[in-house]
Amino acid sequence: MGTAQQHDRRAAGRRLLSLFSAAAVTFAAGLTFVTGAAPAAADPIEQCTPERGAVVAVDFGPFGGGVVRGCDTTPTTGYELLRDGGFTTEGTQHDGEGFICRIGTASFNSGTRYPTPATEDCVLTPQATAYWSYWIASPGQSSWSYSPLGAMDRKPEAGDVEAWVFGGTDVGGSTGRPTFTPDDVRAGGGATPSPTPTDGPGVPVGKIDVPAAARWVSEQLHEGSHVVDEGSETPNYFLTTEAAYALAAAGGKSPALDKVVAALDSGATEYAYPAGPEEAPDAPAAARLALVAAVTEGDPRAFGGHDLLGDLEKNVCASGPAPGCTAKGDFRGAAYGDGQALAVLALLRGGVVPPADAVTRLTQLVCEDGSVTSVLIGPGEHCDGDPMTTGLVALVLDEAGGQDAAVAKTVAYLKKAQLRSGAFPPYNGATTGSVAATAYAAQALRALGEARAADAAVWWLSREQLADGGFAFDEGAESGALYATAPAVLAGTGTSLVTLTTKAPEPTDPPTTPPTTPPTTAPPTTPPPAGDGPDLKKAVAYLTSPANLRQGRYYAAGGSTTRADFGLTIDGAFALAATGHDNDALRTVVDFLDKGGKDGEARTVHDWTNVGSAHAMGGSMGKAAVLAQVVERDPRDFGGKDLIAGLADAVCTAKSPQPDRSCADKGAYAYAMSVFGQSLGVIAQIRAGETKAAEAPIGYLAGLQHTATGAWPSLVPPTGDADVDSTAMAAMALDLVPGDTHAGAVDRALAWVAAQQLPDGGFPGAAGNSVNSAALAVQGLSLDAGKYGAQIAKARKFLASQQNADGGFNVAKEGQRGSDLRASTQAVGGSTGISFGVLTRSLEGTTPNPVPSPSASAPVIVTPGDNAGSAGGPGIVDTDGPGGGSGGGGGLAATGGQALGLAAAAAVLVLAGWGAVVAARNRRSAVGGGL
């Protein structure tokens, strides 16, 4: 969706459009509304072990009850785990049973489902301050993580525990986590497995071929001075700093390194001061350049004409949250833990005592289990770290001094996280190694006295070195990457960014004889499709396959339901329109929506938009109207309704008083509770020639942009986050506004999006390194394809790497593998780079496909159970135990599981409707699954 007209927005902490999709994922539960799902008999709790089954727990504390848990020895999805764990659920009138609005259990108050109708009518998506949120923990994890998938899409593994909690969270589930631990609800109290020992006798020591790695790094330099991404003509300064660190570690001071440093010096303004030399610097970029100066005996107070240290000192947040500041002590615009750590380290290495608040912020990123989160979360928010960030932050806190307790905690985590192979995983729960994570962990462990664990990590790194000397990102991969190779070189020479210097290089020479038997590792993953981007024909075949596109007309909400997910269906239509690979299939879908087609529950698309009713949803109407415009149908008569008039009527004239939550503010669309939904409404009105009528919505959207960074938040009203998906979408909308009033805002948005790109080409989103976010980034950046061609090419390659053999796409690089419809619709449309503002596909000459006969009834899943039970953690009640049918609300009532609630939580933020966007960033996994 790319033209030079629009820009993109970023999904900061990771994650907006996904909100809509996640919700749809949850929404996919597929049961009949009103009556709710009858509970299956839960399996005896003791039958769920670390090797078999999964446990789900629901906290009825807000309703006077306790925590109830249930067991399912053969769960297929998080939703089935909840249902078969002994819980009942109820959806919303708008979204169906798949969007969990109420949960009940016979173990508490005679099975009453909560919240009751007196407090929540469950007509529309619940608000983000009062809904069921979905949490997960894998075997060995002692803290909860907010699920990046909805309950209908998540597939529990043996030994997993899941939790449903009623209350509020922000985007991404960084607050509102369970008050009990995973161990509290594991069968038998669930002791966490002890860590794999890495410091015993006989740990092998390997050797990295540092000269070969240095040669490989030098070969990546354009004209020997800087890195240029394939297909680009401009320097990639981020990777050029990595090259400088690697060359310094490998060979000390040299003419080759001097040339690289000179290139960085000349490009300092462009790299570290994107807003202008008189404005605040990009903190991570300024820190990286300051470290280059410190390492090479230069002057960070006069590098590229800038006092890098002084500018960092002047831009420490005095309070937060605020634009560019998550909390007090942040370096303005740092956004991530590594940027904060590098800025503190740059000051330390420059002889400056860093502000105490800046160091304190690093300690606030240390999670309960000792890991360090990669995101600059606010104090007290949900924390889920990773080995790479933990390694870097541990080094910096140790250098800062006075943080012994925090450092000890991080070291304990690293020793526990290390795999038997010696590697470190990219994220908690992963079972294969990451080169960058292992390299940073090795650096930290060696510096902090854990030599044997560091040796084991370096041994693994030595086995991952490629024939050409470089290192790939992941275990078994075969394509070298600078961001992996540079830290591996530092680890191989026994140094780190804390001690690295050309004045006194400190390479170490481990023993040269590695063991004869290498550790067992998982086989490399299937190589990505050939070519520079995804195989779109193969992807379209996946989207239109009978298994996915019901009767060729719509995507179902999930499971065996016949209820349509209209938001996801429109996403699929956008994808088909963008590629043009199956116009007859597109015609079939559009005719179904436009001609009053009904799903298996006799619902039409306008049972989703609510156009003409008191609950008309601005984002949903905008999305449907844009589809009509894309395929040259009349949005004033689409499905028998005037969507453009509906949008005009939905423009709020003032903020609605509580408890009415229809209008976020003047200029917002009614019930459009995300930037994504607001943007689609604006696009629809402008494409309909109603720019004058859209003035207030345009002004409201423009006013949501962060002035300091250029990014947009995910939700409406804004919560202070910055999101790639939403920023890209807002840029596309404002780029469409006639004139150049918003040109500067679009330019700043695109620059911010480009700066969020990860080394592998991906972008951070709700689910991690997100397919959804990468696709939207491509669309946004394509508004200025001439400037951002290199970033677009890298992102398309990333998308290709996430395409599966069936043509579909993973949700994210991390986590659960397997094709996801929501992510796939976004990947297909986004990879074309065509903006929603200009996307057009004529249906002239097309013929709708014949509608096949509906399939037979869906299979019934039966889970056996009995009345045996075993005690869980203190105050935990089991759905299968004695008294499972009794009411009451004492201590911690034991009740089965409510997977749907979890899914609903995820859905709340991502649902293919409007409300999904409000709840959590982790819930949005598709481009517009639910506006």
N, C-alpha and C positions, 0 to 999 in steps of 0.2 A: 504494500500500500504506500508506495513511495512516490512522491513527486517533490519538486523543490518547494512545495508550498507548506509543508507542515513539519512539525517537530515532535519530539517524543518526550515522554516523561519517565521518570525513574521509579522503580519500585523499592525504594530504600530499604530499610531494614529488611527489606525483601518482600514487595508483594501485593498488588491490587487486583488486577483483572482476574487473578487467580481466585480472588474472593468469590467472584461470581461463579467460577467453575467449581470451586470446592463445594459451594453450597449445592450446586447441582449434583455433585457426587453424592453428598449426603442424602440429598433429595431423592436419589435413586432407589430408595428402599422399596418402593413399589407395593404398598398395601392400601387398603381402602381407607379413606379418611373417616372420621367420626367414630367408627367402632373401634379403631385401633387394632393392634396385633395381639392375639392371645398368646400367652407365654407358653413355651415348651417346658417340659420337666428338665430342670437343670441336672447335669451330671454331678455325682458326689464330688465334693470339693477336693478330696484327697486324690482323685483320679487325674487332676491337672497337676502335672509335674514339670520340671525344667525340660523334660524330653517329650512331653505330650500335652496337648491341649493348651488352653489359655483361660485366664481368669479376668472377669470384668467386675468392677465395683462402682456402685452409684451412691453418692452422698446426699441423703435426704435431710441433712442437718438444717438447711434454711426453712424446712417445713416441720421442724420439731422431731425429726427422726434421727437416724444414724446412718452409718455406712453399711450397705448391703452388698455382698459379693456373690457371684455365681460362676460356675465352671461349665465349659463346653469342651469336650475332648476332641471334637472334630470341627472347629470353626472354619467357615469358608470366607467370611467377611466380618468386619467389626460389627456390622448390623446384626448378622446372624448370631454372633457371640452374645450380643446383648439380649436378643430375643430368646435364644436357646439357653441363656444363662438364667432365665426365670423372670424376665421383666416384660412389662407391657408398655406400649408407646402410643402416642397419638400425634398426628401431624397437624398442619395448618390447613384451613379451608383453601387458601390460595395455592399452596405448594404441595399439598397431599401428605401422606403418611411419611414419606421419605424425609421431610424436614421435621425433625423431632421437636415437638413443642411441649409435650408432657411425657413423664415417665412414672410408672407405678410398679409395685411389687406386692405380692400377697403377704410379704414379711413385714409390711408397715401399713398401718391404718386400713386394713381390709382391702388393700389393693388400690386405694385411691390414687389417681394419677395427678402429678404436680407439675407446674402450678395449676391451681384450680381455676375454673372459669371466672371466679370472682376477681382474680388479679390479672389474668391473661386470657383474652378471648380466643387466641389462636386463629384469628382470621387471616392476618398477614404475618410476615416473618417477625419473630420477637426482637425487641431492641437489644443492642449489644451489652447493655447493663444488666440484663436479666434473661439469660437463656442457658441451655444445657451445653457446656463446652466439653470437648473430647480430648483426652490425654492418654499417652502411651508410654510404656517402658519395656525394653527388651531384657532378656535374662542378663543378670549381672549389673544392670543399671539401678542406681539407688535414688534417682530423682526422675521426675516426670518431664516429658516433652509434649508440647502441644502438637497434635497430629497434623501433618501437612496434607493428609488425605481425608476425605469424608469417610464415614463408616461403611458405606456401600462399596468403596473402592479399596479400602485398606484390607489386606489379607494377613491376619495374625499368624505369627510363627509360634512354634512350640516354646512354651515358657514365657510368652508375653503376658503382661498384665495391662489392662486398660481401665480408665476411670471416666466417669461422667460427673460433672460438678455444675451446680446451678449458681448463677451469679453473673458477673461481668468480667470481660477481658478486653484488652485492646487488640489492635491488629497484630496477628501473629501469636496471640496467647501469651504475651509476656507478663501478664498479671492474672490473678484469679486461679492459680494452680491449686491442686488438691492440698488439704491440710494434713493428710496422711501420706505415708511413703509407699512406694511399690512393695517394699518388704512387708509392710503391715497387712497387705491383702494377698500376698502370695500364699499358696497352700502351705499350711503348717507354719505360717509366719515368714516363710520364704527367705532363708538366709542367702545373701548374695555370694556367688562363687568367689573363692579366693583368687587373687591375680596369678597369672602365669609367672613363675619365677624367672628372672632374667639375670640375676646376680650370683648364681651358684657357680661352682667350679666347672671348667671346661667350656665356657662360652667362647665360641670361635671369634677370632679377630680377622676381618678382611681388610683389603686395601683397595682404595679407589685410585684409578689411574688418573691422577691430577693433571699431568701434562697433556694427556689425550683430551681430557675435558676442557682444558684451556684452549687447545687448538680448535675444538668444536665451537667454543664460545667466539673465538676470533673469526671463524668462518661465518658467523651470523651477523657480523658487522658490515654495514654498507660503507664502502670506501674506507673501511678500517676505523670508523669513528662513531657510528651510531647504528641502532637497530631500526629497520624499516619493515613494517608488516608487508606481507605479500600482497601485491596489488595496490600498494600505497606509495606515495612519494614523500610523505612527511615522517619525521622521526617518531619513534615510540620511545619517549624519554624514560618511561617507567622501566621497560626492559633494558634500556641502555644503562640505567643505574645498576641493575642486576649484573649486567656484563662487567661493569667496573668493579663491583665487589668480587666477582669470580676471578678476574684477572689479577686483582690485588692479592687475593689469597693464594693464587697459584704461582705467581712469579714476582711479587713485590713490585717495586718501582721499575717501570720499563717505558720505552717510547710508545709501545702499543697502548698502554694504559693512559699515558699522557694525552694521546690523541682523543681517546674517549672522554677524558675529563674536560678537555678543551671544548668538545662538542656540547657537553652538558652545560658548561659555563656560558657558552654563547646562546644556548636555548633556554636558560633559566627563567627568563620572563615568560616565554611562551608556555613553559611547562608548569611553573609554580605560581604564576600570577595570571590565571586565565581571565579574571575580571578586570585586569589592568594593574600596572605597576604600583599605583597608589592605593589599591584596595588590599583587603586581607588576602594572604596567600592561601593556596590549597595546602593545608597543613601536612598531609602525608608527603606531597611532592616536595615541599620545602624541607621537610625532615630528611628525605632521601638525599637531596642535594647537599644538605649540611653534613650528612654522614659521609658522602663521597669526599667532601673537602677535608673532613677530619681524618679519614682513612689515608688520604694521599698527601697529608701534611699541608693542605691548603688552608685558607681562611674562610670559614663559614660566615663571617661578618662582612665579607667582600667577595661574594661568589656571584658572578654574572651581574655585578652591579647592585647586589642586594645584601642587606644585613639579615640573613636568614634567621639567625638566632633571635635578634631583636624583634623581628616580625612575628615569630612564633610566641615570644613572651607577651607581646601586646595583644594577642588574640586568643587568650584563655577565657572561657566563658565565666562570667561572674555569677550567673544563675541559669536556671533551665527548668522545664523545657522552654525553648525560644528558637526562633529561626537560626539554624546552624548549630544549635546547642541542645543536646539531649538532657544534660544536667550540668550543674556547677563543676568546673574543672576540666571540661572538654576543651580540646583545641578546636576552635571554631571550624565547623565543616569536616571534622575528622571522620565521623560516621561509624568507623570500624575500630575494633580493638587494636589491630596491628598499626593503624595510623596513629592512634594515641600513644602506643608504646614507642614507635619510631620517633615521634616528636619529643617525648621525654628523654629518650636516649640521645637524640641530637643535642639537646641542651646539656646533658651530662657530659658528653664527649667534647663539647665546646667550652667546658669549664663553668657552666652556668648551673646554679642550683635551681632545679625546676620548681614551679609553684607547688606547694604542698597539695593543693586541691587536684592538680593534674595527676600526681602520683596516687592520691587517694582514689581517683576514678579508676585507675588500673586495678586496685584491690577490690573495687566494687564489681569488677567483671569476673572475679573468681567465684565459680559456682560452688554449691554445697559439696559436690564430689571432688573438688580441686581442679576441675577443668576450667578453662577460661573461654568465655563466649567471644565470638568474632565480631559481634555487634555491640555498639555502645548503648547498651540498655540503660534504663533509668534505675536508680537504687530501688531494690526490692522487687524488680520485675523478674519474670521467669527466666532462668539461666540454664543454657545448655551449650557446653563448650566443645572444643575440638583440640586434638594434640598439637597441631601446628601453631595456633594462636597461643596455646598454653606454653609451648616451648619458648616463643619469643618474649611473652610477658614475664615468664619466670626469670629469664636473663636480665630483663630491664629492672624488675623489682629488686633483684639481688644487687645490681649495680647501684640502684638508688639508695639502698641501705635502709635499715630500720623496719623491714618488712619480713622478718624471719618466719613468722607464722604463716603468712600467705605463701611464701616461697616453698616452705616445707609441704604445704598442702598441695601445691602444684606438682612437686616432685613425686609425692605419693601417688597422685593421679597418673602421671606419666608412666611410672613403673607398673601400675595396674593395667594401663591401656595397651601396653606393648604386647604384640602378638607373639606366638611361639616362634615364628620365623625371624623375630627381631625387628620386624617392621612396625610402623604405627599406622592405624587406619585414618582415613580422611575425616571421619566423623564418628561419634559414639555409636556402637552397634555394628559398624562395618567389619567385614571379616577379611578383607584384602588390604594390602599396603598402599600408601601414598608416598611418593618420593619426597615431596616438599615437607609433608608432616613428619616423616621419619628424619629428614635432615635437620629440621628445627629442633625436634625432640632430642636428637643426638647431641646437638650443640649445647642445649641446656643441661642435659644429664652430665656431660663431660665437665662443663664449667662448675656444676654443683656437686661434684664428687662422686657421681654414680658411673664410674668408668666402665664397669662390665656391661651395664645396660646400654651405654653409649657404643661400646665395641660391637655388641650384638646388632645394634641399629646400623652401624657402618658396614658390618659384614653383609647385611641384607642389601644395603645400597650398592655395595661392590658387585653383587650379583645382578643388579638391575641396570648397570652401566651398559650402554649400547655399543655396538662394534665401532661406531664412529666417534665414541668418546662422550656423547651427550647422555642425558637422562630424560625419560618420558615422565609424564605426570603420574601414571598409575601402574600398578604391578602388572607386568606382562605386556604393557603397551610398547610400541615400536617406533614412535615418532618423537624425536627429541624436542625439548622445550626449555627455553632459558630460565623460566621461573622455577623449574625443577632442578636444572643443572647447577645454577648458581649456589643455592643453599647446600646442595650435595657437595660441591667443591669446598665450601667452608667447613662442612662436617668432616670431609676427608682430610683436611689439613689441620684439624683440631682447633679451629678458631671459631669466632662468631662475630657479629657486627659490634659486639661490646669491645672486643679486643683487636679486631682486624686493623692492621696498619702497614703501610709500605716501609715505614721506618724500621720496624722490627718484626718482620713476618715470623709466624710461629707454626710452620707446618710440622706435622708429626708423621713419623714413619712406622705404622703398625707392622707387626710381623708379616712377612711376605708369604707364608705358607698357609693358605686357607684350608679348611677341612675338605676332605675328599668327597663327602656326601652333602650336597646342598640341601637346605630345608625344603620341605614340601610346600608348594604354593598352588593356588588355584590357577587353572589354565587361563590364558588371556581371553578377553571377551571377543565376540564376533566383530571383525573389522567393520567400520562404517561403510555406508554405500559409496560407490565410486562417484567422483565428481566433486565440484566445489560446494554443492548444496544438497538438500534432501532430494530423494527421488519422488517428485510430486505425482507422477502417474501412479506409482505404487501406493503412495499415500492416499490418493483419491479412491483407488480401489478398496482400500481399507475402510474409508469413510462411507462408501456406498455399498459395502458388502451386506447381504441379507441379514447376517448375524448382528449387524450394528444398526442399519437403517430400517426400521420396522415397516414392512410392506412398501419400502422405498419412499416413505413419506415423512417419518419423524424418528427422532431418537427417544428412547424410553427413559423414564426417570431412574431406572436401575432395577436390578433383580428381575423377577418374573412379571413385574407390573406392566399393564398396558397403558399406563398414564404417560402422556408425552412430556418431555422436558423441552418446552418451547424455546427457552433461551438457548439451550445447546443446539437445538435444531436450526435456529437462525445462524448460530456460529458455523455450523456445517454448511449452510447455504452460502455464507460469506466466503468460506474456503473454496467451494466449488466455483463460485463466481470469479474469484481471484485467479484460478488456474485455467478455467475453460476446458478442462479435460473430460467433463461428462455433463454437458449442458442439458441432456434429456433428464438426467437424474435431478439436476437443479430445477428444471421446469416442474418435475413431479412434486418436489418439496414445496416450491412456491405456490403451485396450484392448490395443494392441500391447505396451506395457510390462508391463501387469498380467497378461496371459494368455500369457506366454512367447514373445512374438513374436521372431523371429530376423532379424538383418540379413543382408546378402549373404555374410557370413563365418560364418553360423550362430551368432552371438553373441546373448545376451539381455542385458537390463539388469543382471543379476546377475553377468555376466562383467565388468561395470564396477564394481559395488559391492563385489564379492568377499565378500559376506556369507556367513558360515559357514566361511570359509577362514582360513588363517594370515595372509593379507594383507587382511583385511576393512578397508575404508577408512571411517573415521568420517564424514568430510564427505560422501562419496558416498551412504552409507546415509542420512544425515540429509536430504539433498536429495531422494532418492527417497521417503522417508517423508513429508516435508512435502507433496510432490505428492499422495500418496495421501490425506492429510488434507484438502488443498484441495478435491479432487473427491469427498470423502465415501466413499472406499474405505478398506479396512482396512489400515493400515500393518503390522499383525501377520501379514498374509497378502497381501502384494503381490508379484505374480510368483512366488507359491508360497513366499515367505520371510518370516520374522518380523524386520522391520527394527528394531523397538523393542527386541527382545531382543538383536539384533546390536549396537545402540548401547550398551546396558548392558554387554555383554561387552567393548566396545571402550574403555571408560573406563580410562585408565592409572592404575595404583596407584603408579607411580614412574617417574622418567626412565630410559629404556633406556640401557645402557652402549654405547659405540661398539664396533664399527661398526654395531650395530643402531640404526636411526633411526626405529623405529616409534613411540616415545613421547617427545614433547618434554618432558613433565613430568607430575607427578601432576595428575590432573584433565583433562588433554588427552585427546582421542579419538585412538586409534591411527591413524596415517597421515593425520590431519587437519592439514595443515601450513600452514594459513592461518587467520586470524581468521574469514574468511568460512565456511570449513568447520566450525570450532568453533561458530559461531553457528547454523548450520543444524541441527547436531546437538542443540543446546540447545532450539531452537524445536520440533523434532520430539518430543523427550522431554516437554516441557511440554504441547504440544498433545495428547499421548497420555495426559496425567494422571500422568506419571511425574516430577513435580517433585522428589520426595525422591531418586529415583535420579539426578537430574541435578544434585544439589547440588555435587558436586566439579567437573563441567564448568562450571557457572555460576560457581563461585568462581574457577576458573582464568581464565575469560573476563574476569570483572570485574577480576582482578588484572593484566591486560595493559593496562588503560587508563592513559595518561600522567596522572599526578596534577596536573601543572602546567597542562596544556592541555585535558584532557578527551578527547583523541583516542586512537584505537587504531592500532597498527602493522598492517602488512599480513600479516606472516608469523609462524609459530609454529615454533620459538621466536622471540621478537621481535628485530628488528634495530635498533630505535631510531627508525624512521621514523614518520611520521604520515600516515594515509591516509583520504581522504574515503569511499571505497567501504566500507572495513572498519569505519570508525567508524559509518556509517549502519547497517550490518548488525548490529554488536554492540548498538547502541541498540535496534534492533527486537527482538533476542533478550532483552535485559535488561528491556525494557518489558513483556514478556510474563510475567515472574516475578511470582507473586502477592505482594501487599503492596507497601510503598513502600521497601523496603530499598535498591533500586537507582535510586530516582527521581532522586536528586541526580546520580548518574553519567549517567543518560540526559539530564538537563537540560544538564549541562556538555558532553556530546557534541554535542547539537543546537546549542548556542551556538557551539561550535567549527566545526561544519560550516557554519553560516550565515556565519561570518566568512571562510570560504574562497571565498565566491562572487565570481566575477570581474565586472567592470563590465558585460559583455554578458549576464550571467545564467548563464553556464556555470560549471563547477567544474574545478579541475586534477585530472588523472588520469594514468595511465601513458602515454597517447598525446598528452598536451598538454591542450588545452581539451576535455575528454572528454565524449562523449555518455553513456557508461556511468556516469561519476561524477555527471553532472548528474541522470540518472534515479534513481540510488540516493539522491542527496541529497534529491530530491523525496520519495521514500518515507520517508526518515528524518525530514525536517522536518515531514512530514504527521502525525507523532505528536503534534505541537503546532501544528496548522494555524492556530489562532487567533493565535498569536504570530508565526508565520513565513509568513503568507499572502503577503506581498509577495515574499519570496525564492522561494517556490514558484511564484508567477506568472511571475517573471522567468526561472526555470529552465525552465518549460514553454515559454515563448516561445523560449528558446534551442534547446530540443529541436525545436521547429517549424522553426527556421531551418536545422536540419541534416537535415531530411527531404527526400528526393529525389523526383523525378517518379514513380518506380516504387513509392513508398510506404515504401521502406527508408530507413535512416539512415547517415550517414557515421560513421566511428570517432571522429573528432574534428574540430574546426573547422579545424585545421591539417593539412597533409600530404595524403596520397592521397585523392582524391575517389572517390565511388561507394558504393553501399549495401553494408553488411556485416551478415550474419545475426546475429552475436553481439551487435553493438551495437544492432541493431534489436529483438531480443527484450527487451533491457534497457530500451530507450527506451519501448517499448509498455507493458510492465508498470509501469515506474517512473513514467511520466507520470500514471498513474491515482492515485498516492499511496497505494495499498493496501499495508500491511505484510504481509510473509510470515507474520507471526504470526497474522493474522486473515483472510487471503485465503481465500474459500470460493466454490465454483461447483458447484451441483448439476447432475448429468448426467441427472437424471430427465426422461424424455420425449425424450431425444436418440437418434439413430440413427447408428451408425458409417458412414462413407462407404465405398462399395465400393472394393476394392483393385484398381487397374489392373494390367495386365500389366507386368512389368518391361521396361525399355527394352533395346534391343540393346546389344551390347558397346560399351564406351567407345572413342573414337577413339585411335589410336596416333599419337604425335608422333615424327617422325623428324627428326633434325638432321644434315645432312651435315657431314663433316669431312675433314681431310687431315693429312699429317705435317709440314707446314711450321710454322715457329715463329719467334718473335722474342724477344729477350731482354727481360726486365722489369727491375725494380730489382735491386740487388745481392743475389745469393743466391736469387733467385726462380726456381722451376722451373715450366715450363708443361706442362700435361697433354697438349698436342698435339705437343710437341717431341720431338726425338730422345731416346731412352732413357726415353720415357714409360712403358715397361713394366718398367723395371728397378727393383730394390729398393734397399736401402741407406739410410743415414740420415745422410749427411754434411751439411755446411752447411745451406742452405735447400733442401730438396727441393722440386721443382716439382710440384704436383699440382693437378688441376682444381678444382672447386668443390664445396662441400657445402652447398648451400642448405638441405637438410633439416635439417642440423645447426643452421643458423641458426634455422630455424623451430623446431627442437626447443628451442633456447634460449629462444625466445620462449614456446614452449609450456610450458616448464618452469614458468614463473611463472603462466601463465594457463590452463593446460590444463583441460579439462572434467573434471577428475578431481581427484586430491588433490595430487599432486606439483607440478603446474604452479604452484601458488600460491607455492611456496617460492622459486623462482628470481628472477623479476624483476617489478617492478611494471609494466614496460612490456608485460608479456605478458598482463595481464589486461584483456580488453576486453569482458567480458560479465558479467552478473550472476552467473553461477554456472557458467559454462561448464564448469568442471571441478572440482568440489569433490573 
